[in-house]
Amino acid sequence: STDNVAVAGYEVYQGDDATSAVTVNGTSYRFNDLTPGTEYTFHVVAVDAAGNKSAPADYTVSTVALPDT
């Protein structure tokens, strides 16, 4: 955010769906129902207590593939 108020949480968006925000109050979050061996893009926006938001930061991550048994 752009002022002197500390970050209070984060809005995390999965992919291009800007309506599916998850609000995270800490510094970690576990997504469920992700497909093994798949690449995902997340957009993270920091939000401070005054409601100011940062520019989104984009992260691309991959889940681990399941072993072939």
MARTORNU-894748 format. One record per residue (C-alpha): y, x, z; residue in three letters. Coordinates in steps of 0.5 Angstrom, whole numbers. Each point is the difference from the previous one (the first is absolute). Last residue first. Example, Ala and Ser with C-alpha at 12.3 -4.5 7.8 and 13.67 -1.06 7.14 Angstrom:
       Y       X       Z    aa
      -2      27      14   Ser
      -7      -2       2   Ala
***
This chain:
       Y       X       Z    aa
     -93       6     -18   Thr
       6       2      -4   Asp
       6       1       5   Pro
       6      -5       0   Leu
       6       3      -3   Ala
       6       2       5   Val
       6      -5      -1   Thr
       6       3      -4   Ser
       7       1       2   Val
       7      -1      -4   Thr
       6       0       4   Tyr
       7      -3      -2   Asp
       6       1       5   Ala
       4      -6       0   Pro
       8       0       1   Ala
       1      -1       7   Ser
       2      -6       3   Lys
       5      -2       5   Asn
      -2      -6       5   Gly
       4       2       6   Ala
      -7       2       4   Ala
      -1       5      -6   Asp
      -5      -1      -6   Val
      -3       5      -4   Ala
      -3      -2      -7   Val
      -7       2      -2   Val
      -3      -1      -7   His
      -8       1      -1   Phe
      -4       2      -6   Thr
      -7      -1       0   Tyr
      -6       4      -3   Glu
      -7      -2       0   Thr
      -6       3       2   Gly
      -2      -5       5   Pro
       4      -7       0   Thr
       5      -2       5   Leu
      -2      -6       4   Asp
       4       3       6   Asn
       6       4       1   Phe
       1       4       6   Arg
       7       1       3   Tyr
       4       6       2   Ser
       6       2       3   Thr
       2      -5       5   Gly
       3      -7      -1   Asn
      -3      -2      -7   Val
       2      -6      -4   Thr
      -4      -1      -6   Val
       3      -3      -6   Ala
      -4      -4      -5   Ser
       6      -3      -4   Thr
       2       7      -4   Ala
      -7       0      -3   Asp
       1       6      -4   Asp
      -5       4       3   Gly
      -1      -1       8   Gln
       6      -1       4   Tyr
       2       3       6   Val
       6      -2       4   Glu
       1       5       6   Tyr
       2       0       7   Gly
       6       1       5   Ala
       3       6      -3   Val
       6       2       4   Ala
       7      -2      -1   Val
       5       5      -2   Asn
       1      -3      -7   Asp
      -3       0      -7   Thr
      -7      -2       1   Ser
***
